[in-house]
Amino acid sequence: MSAANPEIPTILSLEEIDQQPGTIRKYWLRVISDGLGEPVRVPILCAKGSAEGPTLGVTAAVHGDELNGIRIIQRLFADLDITQLRGTIIGVLVVNVPAFLRQTRVYTDGFDLNHVMPGKENGRASEVYAFRLMDRVIRHFDFLLDLHTASRGRVNTYYVRADMSQETTRQLAILQNPQLIVHNPPSDGTLRGAADALDIPAVTLEVGNPGVYQRQLIRNGTEGVHNVLSYLKMTSDEIIPPASPPVICKRSYWIYTHTGGLLTLEVELLRALKAGDLIATQRDVFGSLKEQYLAPEDGVVIGKSTMPVNRSGGRILHLGIL
């Protein structure tokens, strides 16, 4: 890694932040060392209000190719009226720095960082990285918004995964003004699940597609974070209502291919499906029809594959069940 900007202090934990109220500051937070023995640092923005209040954490790029969330955090801090803030906002601009620098989804050891949380103090590389992030950063939050995108070869709606049976996470989800919300209790291995295990209410925002900036979705995501600040009484701004109520799914799952070949999706995002609707066709390299895929039950298209080349067991689409 290149040397950190000497004007930006390097810290080992959020506990080391000694910041005047009513200020916004940048930090490098050292997590691990690379193969040269040089520090690997995570970029942090901290806004400390003039009055006491909760600590809201906003994280981006748990996967290295997820960019929309970074821009949301940048805009959040640029728009913030620090004189009116109560409490603290911590923006973790890039959680998975090693993957971000390589523009890959997974950590350098080949494991998905969002499958190994909360990590291990003594484990493989991704587990140690996850453990130190949890210990030095995440455990200091009172609330968490974790910003993601689809992975490469797929596209997403703007949707939220949240435990809708819990009032706080339900409200955090609704305040994002998403297109859809999927009821999804926190699962082991995820950052959201690890936060929940520490009694930190958390939701996952899926903000569009990987490797790109999507201006409208960035605006939507920034608006959602501002709504949360208002809800938590960290700011006095009015909550912006949704243009239309979100579609709420009680569960969701991916539909997979039975065979390999060239896949053509026949449906668009947000399409309402009925059981038996044609969703995709698959042909071999010579153009002969191999398979037609039908919706197994009524639902809505949350996300879908964009890669025509699809082997057996490849993803077709993400179906939300109402």
C-alpha angles and dihedrals in degrees: 000000000000118000116276120252103274090219091062113073121234117224135181097213141007085250088074094061109115103178134159117246114258095034140110119213140177124229140180111219114203113223109162142342125254128227091281092053091252119139121259107215132196117216113238133186117199126191113188115193127219091241133050119266144127127308115245117196121203116188131189139181101028078155114048097232096054108106109156092075092055091057091046091057092046091052092044092058093040091054096043121117096213092189090066099043121116114196128358136301119203115194115195099196097188119016097177102046097167092054092042092056089052092040091232130132100231135056120268093265091058097255126123108246089212090060098053103051131162084026129199132277089223110028143097119317098272092047093052091048091049093047093052092047091052093046099042101035122005100049089062093064126098093196133014135207109188113198120208142157135207117283123253114294093028138082129210141201116233099271142149131225112210143146098257091188090070114074098216096049090042090057093044089054097047092047090063089071090221128175090239140009121205117203101230122157112219113277132211116267097027126108089236091052093048091050091049090053086060090050092252110142107232140173132189118229117202102203107187129276138352129257097017144081112240107194099201093047090047089053090048093049093048090050090052093053090049088052090055091051089054093046091051089048090240089127134021096229119128117255110251110228121223121264085231133000115270122252106248117211121198090208142343141203143179123255114219136203121257095207140016129263143088112327127209117191113217098192137064131224115284091019112151109229134201123208108274097026114140109251104168145358127211128204134181121244090272092056098253114145111252104169144357118207122211131194107264092209142352115295148113131271109250098169139346146194120266096187113100092195103079128165127205109297094024122146120262107173144334109243122202117205116215 
